[in-house]
Amino acid sequence: MAQKDNEVREGLEGVVAFESTISHIDGTVPELVVRGYDINDIVGNLTFEQMSYLLLFGELPSSNQLTDFDAELKSLRQVPKSVLAFLSSVPKSSEPMSVLRTAVSMLGCIDSESGLNDQNSVLIKLKSLIAKIPTIVAAQARINVGETPLQPDLSLSHSSNYYYMVTGEVADEKTLNAFDAVLVIYAEHEINASTFACRVVMGTESDIYSSVVAGISAIKGPLHGGAIDGSMNMLKEIGSAENAENYVKDALAQKRKLPGFGHRVYRAGDPRAHVLKRMTLDLANSRNDSHWFDIALEAEKQMASLKSIIPNVDYYAAPLLSHIGFPVILMTNVVTSARIAGWSAHILEQYGKNRLIRPRAKYTGKSGLKIHKP
Ligand SMILES: CC(C)(COP(=O)(O)OP(=O)(O)OC[C@H]1O[C@@H](n2cnc3c(N)ncnc32)[C@H](O)[C@@H]1OP(=O)(O)O)[C@@H](O)C(=O)NCCC(=O)NCCS
């Protein structure tokens, strides 16, 4: 539908802002296609390293390319000591996403070439952030529980090392597959609010770190990536499957938005939620612990019958991450450490054919006023 001159689309709903070859969402099917591959085909077939390569370079890596890419990411995992010192110095009460935002900003201050925006420098900085954000998140997690941050283990894959640095344990195969799949599922999602924020900042020819800090600032909000923490807290508040009906009824009566439900584009179902629901059930069954799944399923049924609102990606990702040992306060950080791959692709795309992003406002304020000097 063409937009008429001066027509306001609240929340930019339905506005097509860019041409992009990165991903496509069709809310009616519903489907998510990344670089030509359906998300259902991607999950379980691509590792996070392969997904990141696909996003950065537009096609899947050959086995040699993957070996080189993997080695490069490994070589970039370590974060500067001053960043670790910063993580140790912040009050434990700080929001983990605010800490991550500041740590990434700090990486930009430490990088003496942060302002270099040629294609090669941009790519190196993005790979560095894909590799380093998990190290920051894991260090934060350990410092918060009074433990010393662990050195990255270069013998482990991206997800395996990430899990190890957070928990101090090497994940079993099932746990690792689930964690890697979560990172893959969250890696990219078209022009969502945080990706748009990254592109807006890149569009001013600012630096990569500033662009990613904008993305982090946007994704932490409870209407965006922050909804994963909200979802888990809500499942805890509901407490049991028997309570789900009353909880949902009360929330809707109070016109509260339930975290993990609803989506601007997917009105008929979020394909990522379908995959995550299956995976969460599978984990619950294999661990003989369906507590969170049962609550989530019942609340989903109540939402469907009372308001016809679908669960989104965060709804089942929250209990899944909980099953594999991630505390609630870390969940949005995990989402961010995956989405950096998609942001990177969009930053490169914006950089490659940049035009300053500058929408207009329809003025509805006063006019014709005169200043009267006393
Ligand atoms: C994602 C979200 C911001 C999309 O918002 P939006 O496109 O502006 O959707 P709308 O506000 O137009 O919603 C349409 C209707 O559904 C209702 N609705 C949407 N999401 C809801 C939710 N999570 N809980 C309860 N009602 C919800 C709205 O109140 C509105 O109802 P109404 O027509 O009776 O007024 C919204 O669904 C939301 O806040 N969800 C919770 C946060 C979340 O999970 N975010 C992660 C998204 S991946």
Ligand as a Chemical Component Dictionary entry (heavy atoms), coordinates in Angstrom:
data_LIG
# 
_chem_comp.id                   LIG 
_chem_comp.type                 NON-POLYMER 
_chem_comp.pdbx_formal_charge   0 
_chem_comp.three_letter_code    LIG 
# 
loop_
_chem_comp_atom.comp_id 
_chem_comp_atom.atom_id 
_chem_comp_atom.alt_atom_id 
_chem_comp_atom.type_symbol 
_chem_comp_atom.charge 
_chem_comp_atom.model_Cartn_x 
_chem_comp_atom.model_Cartn_y 
_chem_comp_atom.model_Cartn_z 
_chem_comp_atom.pdbx_ordinal 
LIG C1  C1  C 0 5.515  -6.611  20.249 1  
LIG C2  C2  C 0 4.480  -5.512  20.464 2  
LIG C3  C3  C 0 5.203  -4.261  20.962 3  
LIG C4  C4  C 0 3.808  -5.221  19.143 4  
LIG O1  O1  O 0 3.021  -4.114  19.345 5  
LIG P1  P1  P 0 2.050  -3.512  18.239 6  
LIG O2  O2  O 0 2.406  -3.966  16.893 7  
LIG O3  O3  O 0 2.029  -2.051  18.459 8  
LIG O4  O4  O 0 0.707  -4.225  18.616 9  
LIG P2  P2  P 0 -0.617 -3.516  19.030 10 
LIG O5  O5  O 0 -0.375 -2.706  20.280 11 
LIG O6  O6  O 0 -1.146 -2.804  17.833 12 
LIG O7  O7  O 0 -1.539 -4.758  19.411 13 
LIG C5  C5  C 0 -2.763 -5.061  18.847 14 
LIG C6  C6  C 0 -3.691 -5.525  19.948 15 
LIG O8  O8  O 0 -3.127 -6.634  20.616 16 
LIG C7  C7  C 0 -2.928 -6.323  22.008 17 
LIG N1  N1  N 0 -1.640 -6.872  22.394 18 
LIG C8  C8  C 0 -0.493 -6.897  21.663 19 
LIG N2  N2  N 0 0.465  -7.505  22.344 20 
LIG C9  C9  C 0 -0.076 -7.876  23.525 21 
LIG C10 C10 C 0 0.457  -8.546  24.631 22 
LIG N3  N3  N 0 1.732  -8.947  24.661 23 
LIG N4  N4  N 0 -0.357 -8.761  25.681 24 
LIG C11 C11 C 0 -1.637 -8.367  25.675 25 
LIG N5  N5  N 0 -2.206 -7.716  24.616 26 
LIG C12 C12 C 0 -1.408 -7.487  23.564 27 
LIG C13 C13 C 0 -2.897 -4.807  22.059 28 
LIG O9  O9  O 0 -3.249 -4.367  23.367 29 
LIG C14 C14 C 0 -3.929 -4.475  21.033 30 
LIG O10 O10 O 0 -5.197 -4.742  21.586 31 
LIG P3  P3  P 0 -6.455 -3.814  21.262 32 
LIG O11 O11 O 0 -6.653 -3.902  19.772 33 
LIG O12 O12 O 0 -7.556 -4.422  22.064 34 
LIG O13 O13 O 0 -6.052 -2.437  21.705 35 
LIG C15 C15 C 0 3.407  -5.952  21.485 36 
LIG O14 O14 O 0 2.786  -7.095  21.010 37 
LIG C16 C16 C 0 3.994  -6.172  22.870 38 
LIG O15 O15 O 0 4.130  -5.211  23.644 39 
LIG N6  N6  N 0 4.332  -7.434  23.220 40 
LIG C17 C17 C 0 4.945  -7.714  24.502 41 
LIG C18 C18 C 0 6.435  -7.455  24.447 42 
LIG C19 C19 C 0 7.142  -8.491  23.623 43 
LIG O16 O16 O 0 6.952  -9.681  23.772 44 
LIG N7  N7  N 0 8.038  -8.021  22.750 45 
LIG C20 C20 C 0 8.895  -8.891  21.952 46 
LIG C21 C21 C 0 8.492  -8.842  20.518 47 
LIG S1  S1  S 0 9.428  -10.006 19.572 48 
# 
loop_
_chem_comp_bond.comp_id 
_chem_comp_bond.atom_id_1 
_chem_comp_bond.atom_id_2 
_chem_comp_bond.value_order 
_chem_comp_bond.pdbx_ordinal 
LIG C1  C2  SING 1  
LIG C2  C3  SING 2  
LIG C2  C4  SING 3  
LIG C2  C15 SING 4  
LIG C4  O1  SING 5  
LIG O1  P1  SING 6  
LIG P1  O2  DOUB 7  
LIG P1  O3  SING 8  
LIG P1  O4  SING 9  
LIG O4  P2  SING 10 
LIG P2  O5  DOUB 11 
LIG P2  O6  SING 12 
LIG P2  O7  SING 13 
LIG O7  C5  SING 14 
LIG C5  C6  SING 15 
LIG C6  O8  SING 16 
LIG C6  C14 SING 17 
LIG O8  C7  SING 18 
LIG C7  N1  SING 19 
LIG C7  C13 SING 20 
LIG N1  C8  SING 21 
LIG N1  C12 SING 22 
LIG C8  N2  DOUB 23 
LIG N2  C9  SING 24 
LIG C9  C10 SING 25 
LIG C9  C12 DOUB 26 
LIG C10 N3  SING 27 
LIG C10 N4  DOUB 28 
LIG N4  C11 SING 29 
LIG C11 N5  DOUB 30 
LIG N5  C12 SING 31 
LIG C13 O9  SING 32 
LIG C13 C14 SING 33 
LIG C14 O10 SING 34 
LIG O10 P3  SING 35 
LIG P3  O11 DOUB 36 
LIG P3  O12 SING 37 
LIG P3  O13 SING 38 
LIG C15 O14 SING 39 
LIG C15 C16 SING 40 
LIG C16 O15 DOUB 41 
LIG C16 N6  SING 42 
LIG N6  C17 SING 43 
LIG C17 C18 SING 44 
LIG C18 C19 SING 45 
LIG C19 O16 DOUB 46 
LIG C19 N7  SING 47 
LIG N7  C20 SING 48 
LIG C20 C21 SING 49 
LIG C21 S1  SING 50 
# 
